[in-house]
Amino acid sequence: MSLLNWPIFSMTEFRHIKELIRLKNPTVRLDEWPVRVRGGLQIVCILEGKFEWLIEHQRHVLYPNDVVVLCPWHGYGSPTNTLEIGSLAWLTIEPTSFEPSKELFLGEWSAIADADQKLMGRLLVTQAPMVLNNFKWVCDLLQRIETEVKQAEFAYQTRVNQLLDELLITIVRQLSQQQNQRRDFPQAFAQLEQLLRNSLDHPWTVEEMAAVVGLGSTAFTEKVKSFSGFSPLNYLINIRIAEAMKQLRQTAKSLTDIALDTGFYSSQHFSTTFKKLTGYTPGQFRKRGNQ
C-alpha cells in the first residue's frame, strides 16, 4: 500500500470518516501528488515545510498551520505532481449528502441541527475551496481526534463525533470571518443577497444571515439598515415579494406553490404580506399582468 493512502488508524467504527491521515515526507517524491479531485469534505493541515499547490486552478503557497478546506468536487495537488518535503495531516468526511445543488446532510452521527447543516453547506459551496492562514486551532483539533481514536477510551466514539462537529463549526465561523475581512460590506451584502435569492424557501433568521458575512447580529442589523434602509428581515421579505411577483407574471404555478417557493409558511401569510406591500392580492396582481 502506498504511503500516501495509509490511514493512521482503522476507521471501521466511523463510516463517515473516509480518511484520517498524518504524513511525514522526508524526501521529495516525484509523481506522487498530482492535481485531482479526492472526494469527500476534506480538511488539510500543513504541519511542517512549504508546499506549492494548485487548488481549483489557483496557485497557493502553504506554510505550517495553514488549513485548506475542500468540498467533494474540488481538485488540488502540485502543479508539478511533486510532493515536497514536509508534514501534513488531513481528515476526509463522507457526508450522507452534499453536492453543489443539494443540501448538506452530514449524517446521523452529527449533533449539528439540520438547519445549521444546510447553512453550512451553502457557505461551503459559495466560499470553499478556502485557505485559512495560520489557523493552528484546526490542526490541534485534528490531533485531538487522532488521540481519541488511538486511545479508544470510554465513549471515544461519542467524543470523536463531538470533535468533528466542533471542527466543522470552527471552520465555518472562520470562513465567514476571513471572507468578511477581505471585502467591504457592499460586496459581502451582494453575496448574501444572491445566497438568499437562491434559497428563499429556507426560513432564514437574522443570526444565519449575519453568519454569512461574518458579523454579530447587532452589527449586521445596523449595517443592513444603513446600507438598504430596511431591517434584515424586511429586506428579505422584499426579496421574497419581488420573486413572487416574477413567478406570478411568468409562471402558471398555484399561489400555494409560489408562497412555499418564496419562503412564506402559508398562502394566507403570503397573500396578506403581498397585499400590504403591493396594494394587490396575488390573484389580482396576476390578473392585471395578464390583461
C-alpha positions, -999 to 999 in steps of 0.1 A, spaced: 0 0 0 13 34 -9 23 57 20 0 84 7 -30 62 12 -20 47 46 -45 57 73 -32 63 108 -58 41 124 -87 17 114 -118 37 108 -143 8 109 -161 24 138 -166 57 119 -181 50 85 -184 87 79 -146 93 82 -132 84 48 -96 92 58 -76 103 88 -40 106 77 -8 121 90 21 121 65 57 129 72 76 132 39 114 133 44 123 134 7 109 149 -25 85 124 -40 80 128 -78 47 120 -94 31 114 -60 8 144 -57 -10 153 -89 -38 177 -91 -70 157 -88 -104 156 -71 -100 134 -40 -137 134 -29 -153 140 5 -154 171 26 -117 174 32 -96 195 58 -59 195 51 -34 209 77 2 218 69 24 208 98 59 213 86 75 226 54 64 247 24 40 234 -2 31 249 -36 -3 236 -47 -29 243 -73 -63 245 -56 -92 247 -81 -68 263 -107 -55 289 -82 -18 287 -71 -12 288 -34 19 287 -13 12 270 21 31 271 53 28 254 87 -6 258 104 -23 268 71 -55 249 65 -72 240 32 -109 233 32 -123 215 2 -157 203 -10 -161 168 -25 -159 182 -61 -128 204 -56 -94 194 -70 -60 202 -56 -24 190 -58 11 200 -70 13 217 -104 45 195 -110 29 164 -94 56 166 -67 51 161 -30 76 184 -13 95 177 19 74 183 50 45 170 71 7 173 67 -24 158 81 -59 155 66 -93 144 75 -119 135 49 -155 133 60 -181 115 38 -214 133 42 -246 114 36 -255 141 10 -236 171 -3 -234 184 -39 -234 219 -53 -271 218 -60 -281 197 -29 -283 205 8 -255 193 31 -265 164 54 -236 151 74 -253 121 88 -270 108 119 -236 110 138 -237 148 139 -254 168 166 -254 199 144 -290 210 138 -303 202 103 -309 239 96 -274 247 106 -260 219 84 -279 234 54 -265 268 61 -230 253 65 -234 236 31 -244 269 14 -214 287 30 -190 260 18 -205 260 -17 -200 297 -20 -167 302 -2 -147 269 -5 -121 259 -15 -106 282 11 -71 286 26 -72 296 62 -38 310 70 -21 303 103 -51 285 118 -34 263 143 -66 256 162 -78 233 134 -45 214 135 -49 210 172 -84 197 168 -72 171 143 -46 160 168 -73 156 195 -94 134 171 -64 112 163 -56 108 200 -92 98 208 -92 72 180 -58 59 190 -65 56 228 -101 43 223 -111 51 259 -146 51 273 -172 67 250 -145 77 225 -169 73 195 -191 99 210 -162 122 218 -148 119 182 -181 128 167 -183 158 191 -149 169 180 -158 166 143 -188 189 149 -165 213 168 -141 212 139 -167 220 113 -183 247 133 -149 263 139 -140 262 102 -173 277 91 -171 305 116 -135 313 104 -146 311 68 -172 338 74 -148 360 94 -119 357 70 -141 363 39 -155 394 56 -121 408 63 -112 405 26 -140 426 13 -161 456 22 -197 453 33 -213 461 -1 -195 431 -16 -205 409 13 -241 421 11 -242 413 -26 -231 378 -20 -256 374 8 -284 387 -14 -275 361 -41 -275 334 -15 -309 345 -2 -323 346 -38 -311 310 -44 -327 297 -12 -358 317 -5 -376 287 8 -352 285 37 -366 300 70 -337 325 73 -330 341 107 -310 373 113 -284 351 131 -279 330 100 -277 359 76 -252 376 99 -231 345 100 -228 345 62 -210 379 63 -191 371 95 -208 396 118 -227 395 150 -265 400 148 -264 436 162 -236 448 140 -252 431 109 -286 446 116 -271 481 119 -251 477 87 -280 464 67 -303 492 79 -276 518 70 -270 502 36 -305 494 25 -329 514 47 -345 481 59 -341 457 87 -326 424 76 -360 406 78 -379 433 60 -352 433 33 -356 395 30 -394 400 27 -389 425 -1 -367 399 -20 -394 373 -15 -422 395 -28 -401 405 -58 -395 369 -67 -432 361 -61 -442 389 -85 -418 375 -111 -434 340 -107 -469 354 -108 -461 371 -141 -441 343 -158 -455 310 -145 -488 292 -140 -479 280 -106 -505 279 -79 -505 306 -53 -497 280 -26 -467 267 -46 -454 303 -51 -459 310 -14 -439 280 -4 -412 286 -30 -406 321 -18 -405 313 19 -440 320 32 -453 294 56 -489 296 41 -508 310 12 -527 332 37 -495 347 51 -483 352 15 -515 370 4 -516 392 35 -479 403 31 -482 407 -7 -512 430 -4 -496 450 23 -465 457 2 -481 460 -33 -517 470 -27 -530 439 -46 -537 404 -37 -516 378 -56 -546 369 -76 -554 405 -85 -517 411 -95 -517 381 -117 -549 391 -135 -535 426 -141 -504 411 -156 -524 390 -180 -545 419 -193 
